[in-house]
Amino acid sequence: MKQAYINGVASEINAGESIYDFVSRQLTTEEIPVLCHDPVLEPFGACRMCLVEVAQDEGSAGRLLASCHTPIIAGQYIKTRSARITNVRKNILELMVASYPVDKIYPANEELASPFQQVLSEYGVTDSRYLPADEPGCKEHSHTYIHFDPAECIHCYRCIRACDEVQGQFVLAMANRGIKSHIIQGQAGTFSEAGCVSCGRCVQTCPTNAITDRYRSKSLVPDLAVTTTCTYCGVGCQLEVKVKDSRIRAITGVEDAEVNAGHTCVKGRYAFGYVYHPDRLTSPLIKKDGKHVAVSWDEALDYIADRLQGIGREHGPDAIAGISSARCTNEENYLMQKFMRAVIGTNNIDGCARVCHAPTAYGMQQVYGTGAATNSIDEIPLADCILLIGANPTDAHPVTGARIKQAAIAGADLIIIDPRKIELCKYARLHLQPRPGTNVALLNMICFYLLEHDLIDTEFVSSRTEGFDEFRQQVLSQDLDYLQELTGVSLADAEKCALIYGQAERAMEFHGLGVTEHYQGSRSIMMIASMVMMTGNIGRPGTGLNPLRGQNNVQGAADMGVQPHQGPGYLEMTDPLVREHYHLHWGVSVPGGAGLKIPQMFEAAREGKLKALWIMGEDLLQTDPNSCEVKFSLAMLDLLIVQELFMTETCEMADVVLPAASFLEKSGTFTNGERRVQRVNRVIEPLPGTRPDGQIICDIMQRLGYSQGDYHADKVLEEISRVVPFFEGINWDNLGVNGKQWPVTADGVDTQILHQQGFKLPKGQFRHFDFQESPELEEHAGESYPYILTTGRLLEHYNCGSMTRRTPNRELVERDVLLINPADAEREGLLDGSCVELTSPKGTTRLQCEISDEVKTGILYTTFHYPEIAINHLTSGIFDQEAMTPEYKVVAVNIKPILKTVTAQEPVGFGRS
């Protein structure tokens, strides 16, 4: 056992740790003062406040060394405090204070002292013997969220290093040298023009108030600080929410969280103001004589119960359906499907996973037996190669995107397969830019070259898989010239991709909706899963197949049984033993056979078979494709019930609207994209008149005669752990700050990596598919519709944007725009900012165009955050062949210029059926 001594006391040392880490681990992080040091950043040694005395024996005089970057050596004697050390530290502080504003040395009234102010107070430094010098930098207060005052800058470089080492944005830099040195924001001198993405990591790490934000998140003295899980995407960042006077005032990242280590994106850190927006629904509404009228909760629930009972008696339970939400907690999703199955008596339950990652779950289950991420996000630095397919994580999953960017900067081979030149392409070794809809064709090309170069893990394939010989034969029979023409990707690039991926010792795959939201989405997943198997890139650290889940709880909603064919735990409803399992826990018989998927619900409504639909937390008229047909379908219902935060377009059609609580006003759990179950802790009481979604479901279950207690997240989670096999060892208390990754054994041990010993199926199943053209293009592509429209989302907004548009994020991005290649723009007579009419076989809208080389000729791209644009009036009714996920990524369209200019506020979208 190797030891060193701290102030004369022997302590065991860990290999590779610094003196600062050694001392902090044995004592506290406050034992040695630091100003330039941040545990998530590389040691820097700029401020020298962390100097300690280091001697080789107890009696000799030690040298003063910066502890933050000096390795600890066995036998050393470390002295953390002495008169000599104090004098040196005070002198350092005086040098910093010489040019520091006198009125900022102590915190203002009702403000929390910054780390720098705390150190000044500890060492009693209030002025300086050194001559002051004017700080040469300029104030920067033009940004929506982040502000900079050079007068309080002590040149610790933490903001620069956080921007470089964590976010990888390289916005900040130190200009000039010596007394003239100062922080700059790019060449332009403003955060926005320098490319700032508003993550706020510079604000959180700054030890002074030189960099602050509009919410005073560092200096605010809260009455209460609550840790919870972010609601915005599948990363699942841990947030510290600060409350003062019973109101949320600021949010910061949790420094010791495994998921995000203090990092967040602009949405997680700053987009919380919607909670108090005047548009919040605060009373149940019933439509009377064509108008919504505010009523009491009792009247609304009694009305719903009476109508549902009447429809059930007249038409049977299958005339009723429910759509649950990935925006809601595991517990609420569990209750929603339980309500449908145990109380209504139907399997007509589905959720928004249907419109995003249902092909991932289906495809991976066919190949591996389990439809979830195989590995953990913190393994990204272990990967030699990262293959990113159909995803733009720096926008859609920003904290994971930043980790991928940092891995590429550090030397990992990044391969991107995407029709757009996304931000990460700047760091990629290879970018393949296929025509939207040709993923299966391109995967065949890559697999061909993996086979040709014998980049196959033969031992893994022979011992743990089945069907490889047939897969191999089908791949090698492909016409590569034909596939090259289809995809627009050269054979040389496909071969290069295969060589980089296949030769890597550890290759990690990530994919997003650019894979799943296609006619061949499930088949693409099965091809990817097979490619991962044949190279042996599964069951080991830094490998695997890892879906980037779109919304915060897509994984959890599916885990909880929000799907018509599988109940909680992915158990098949057709299996009598499964139904008996649910009967045992719920006390009632449950239906067998698959219920209706969302598209089938719409069809059943049009046919008069579906009479009532309950929607929890989804704006179908903005998020679902072919929205004119969706609107027509909803209008055919006898009863439409919607739980929501705001009066959405879907709410406008509802017979009953129920005001729900936000994630900050309730408790539960979310499951992120790496199977990590994390607590959502209520921060404030629900807005008066609103209720948590879970409580609303409990209320109606009680009114319909089912013995269901009120909504208490810990109690519902306890029930889930009895019903869902891979939740067996999860309970409210053992989740802690970092949660647990399922499956979790009875004794609470979780699982970071799946399939280390074998698959859930007896053996992995190779699955091959030939390319099939989307019916959308087969039917419509040509002179009338010569372009392909593909869609996505932006960093600053969340899906339909009902929350983020009601925050200052709207100032950052105030409209959806259409990206068009310069050659296409010239041919169509368009200038940057021109207003265009965009038409598909389903509808028409108007929006501004932006000329960009991000897309190839013939390809257009836009987002769907603003309802005025109504992009989903245009999207088709084509679905994935297996999972019925809509094909948002391939829409046949045409464009023409129009004279009118679109403004941010003007509603310009319109459609036709």
Salt bridges, closest charged atoms under 4 A:
GLU17 OE2 - ARG25 NH2 2.60
GLU31 OE2 - ARG81 NE 3.52
ASP38 OD2 - ARG201 NH2 3.98
GLU53 OE1 - ARG84 NH1 3.46
GLU94 OE1 - ARG129 NE 2.91
GLU111 OE2 - ARG216 NH1 3.56
GLU122 OE2 - ARG81 NH1 3.33
GLU135 OE1 - HIS155 NE2 3.51
GLU152 OE2 - LYS104 NZ 3.23
ASP223 OD1 - LYS244 NZ 3.86
GLU255 OE1 - ARG201 NH2 3.10
GLU258 OE1 - ARG676 NH1 2.94
ASP279 OD2 - HIS277 ND1 3.52
ASP279 OD2 - ARG806 NE 3.03
ASP298 OD1 - ARG703 NH2 2.84
GLU299 OE2 - LYS288 NZ 3.02
ASP302 OD1 - ARG703 NE 2.75
GLU314 OE2 - HIS315 NE2 3.58
GLU332 OE1 - LYS666 NZ 2.90
ASP350 OD2 - ARG354 NE 2.84
ASP384 OD1 - ARG506 NH2 3.48
ASP413 OD2 - ARG429 NH1 3.09
GLU423 OE2 - LYS405 NZ 2.76
GLU495 OE2 - HIS453 NE2 2.67
GLU505 OE2 - ARG506 NH1 3.45
GLU509 OE2 - HIS511 ND1 3.07
GLU517 OE1 - LYS889 NZ 3.51
GLU580 OE1 - HIS583 ND1 3.92
GLU607 OE1 - LYS609 NZ 3.40
GLU629 OE2 - ARG606 NH1 3.63
GLU644 OE2 - ARG327 NH1 3.24
GLU665 OE1 - ARG280 NH2 3.04
GLU674 OE2 - ARG676 NE 2.82
GLU685 OE2 - ARG682 NH2 3.01
ASP693 OD2 - LYS666 NZ 2.86
ASP699 OD2 - ARG691 NH1 2.61
GLU718 OE2 - ARG722 NH1 3.47
GLU719 OE2 - LYS338 NZ 2.93
ASP770 OD1 - HIS768 ND1 4.00
GLU773 OE2 - ARG435 NH1 2.89
GLU779 OE2 - HIS780 NE2 3.67
GLU814 OE2 - ARG815 NH1 3.92
ASP824 OD1 - ARG827 NH2 2.08
GLU837 OE1 - ARG846 NE 3.69
GLU837 OE2 - LYS896 NZ 3.55
GLU854 OE1 - ARG420 NH2 2.83
GLU882 OE2 - ARG523 NH2 3.08
GLU887 OE2 - HIS518 ND1 3.92
GLU906 OE2 - LYS900 NZ 2.79
